[in-house]
Amino acid sequence: MTQPPSLQTPLPGPRSRAVVDDMARYECPAITARRSRRAGETGVDQDPIIWERAKAGNVWDVDGNRFVDLCSAFAVMGVGHANDAVVAAGREQLGRLPHAMGDVYPSAERVALCRRLAEVTPGDLQQSFLCQSGASAIEAALKTAVMATGKPGVLAFENAYHGLGYGALAATHYRDSFRRPFLEQLNPHAVHLPFPGLEDVDEVLTSVEIQLRRGTIGAVVFEPIQGRGGIVEAPPAFVAGLRVLCTQFGAVLIADEIFTGFGRTGAWFACDHYGVVPDVMCVGKALGGGFPISAAIGRPEIMQGWGASQGESIHTSTFLGNPIGCAMALATLDELAGGLVDRAATEGQWLHTELGQRGVVRGRGLMLGLELGSVSGLVAMRAMLERGYLVLPCGPEADVLGFTPPFVLPRARLREALAALDEVL
Ligand SMILES: Cc1ncc(COP(=O)(O)O)c(C=O)c1O
């Protein structure tokens, strides 16, 4: 392979290497994968490139190499990296009011964002709890379910990823290695059932019913499309069945739309495809246009379970509803409403067809996964990086290559990426 024109150096380049050396000394070693191939050695070279700047669908590293981002940096940059409107909103807010006082003195931006979230989410999801990460939005939702039902149990599904904070980790199932060292510190309140395919929906719903009949489960949490688990769509009858059972047995249905939300699947929310309104929807990732902000958005009768604040909120944090994050989120929602959700649908359909000519494809909109068969996901990721493309493998065996590009990426870039993929496969 000749070096693609967008790459100035073999990877990682000398400047990236220098940062990686510092990283090895000064950052917890568990965070970033490192492993350089030595001469004659086989295996995957995992030493990272170090990012310097990004715009729209492009990322540049500190060595001047340009990469096309086919993963939206963990599905965050749907509206594109450093989106002009989002950056302008963040800058303005940063210069005027970068921080307010969480649960004591809110900013107007925080309330405006809660209102906009009520407008864009389906049904009567009207009241938000703003948080800072996906995991913390899940934890706010799980606490909401306790407050609304008085029942401590949580029902989640195998292969689910809900984040790694202790509360969220109890519901997460994807990757035994995430949970195993901490099992004895994880609350025993969570039960996992299989995430069904089309064939075993009835069987799994029967198991859900058996669990709910025990009367101790207050929350049922699910991803409409499992993301890190390998882009696995929930069958429509399963989602509809969960809705009926939660209503019947008085459990709070929590849809984890942290990955799928804000246009990713070609609709504002994946629940829109299913025609199902959960009791609480968790969102994060793409909400802040790059700022870490998330929310648990609930139906008022569920949120009532918290009762009114008695002067000190029993669930809050220093940076709750940070004004910069709220301003950037409001600008992000405006950008999405300006046609980007529709674009995710049309570009997603086109990409689905193209990928389908290369193998088995899963997902919808611009949340797609290609089954790799015998090709290793890590090898494919590195081979794409060496051709100037950022992709991530997913699934329990890392045997699915995820394609979750920014919605603004021109089709010409996608065509070039597919040509690179053909070389890699
Ligand atoms: C569906 C889903 N839920 C929750 C999370 C956790 O979000 P965070 O990493 O922001 O805590 C993720 C992250 O990938 C996710 O994909």
PDBQT file of the ligand as one rigid body, heavy atoms in Angstrom, charges set to zero:
ROOT
HETATM    1  C1  LIG A 501     -25.980   3.120  24.938  1.00  0.00    +0.000 C 
HETATM    2  C2  LIG A 501     -24.978   3.733  25.851  1.00  0.00    +0.000 A 
HETATM    3  N1  LIG A 501     -25.337   4.006  27.104  1.00  0.00    +0.000 NA
HETATM    4  C3  LIG A 501     -24.472   4.574  27.972  1.00  0.00    +0.000 A 
HETATM    5  C4  LIG A 501     -23.182   4.877  27.596  1.00  0.00    +0.000 A 
HETATM    6  C5  LIG A 501     -22.239   5.489  28.598  1.00  0.00    +0.000 C 
HETATM    7  O1  LIG A 501     -21.983   6.802  28.264  1.00  0.00    +0.000 OA
HETATM    8  P1  LIG A 501     -20.700   7.548  28.900  1.00  0.00    +0.000 P 
HETATM    9  O2  LIG A 501     -19.507   6.868  28.308  1.00  0.00    +0.000 OA
HETATM   10  O3  LIG A 501     -20.853   8.966  28.443  1.00  0.00    +0.000 OA
HETATM   11  O4  LIG A 501     -20.797   7.380  30.374  1.00  0.00    +0.000 OA
HETATM   12  C6  LIG A 501     -22.775   4.603  26.288  1.00  0.00    +0.000 A 
HETATM   13  C7  LIG A 501     -21.390   4.891  25.856  1.00  0.00    +0.000 C 
HETATM   14  O5  LIG A 501     -20.899   4.398  24.872  1.00  0.00    +0.000 OA
HETATM   15  C8  LIG A 501     -23.687   4.013  25.390  1.00  0.00    +0.000 A 
HETATM   16  O6  LIG A 501     -23.347   3.722  24.131  1.00  0.00    +0.000 OA
ENDROOT
TORSDOF 0
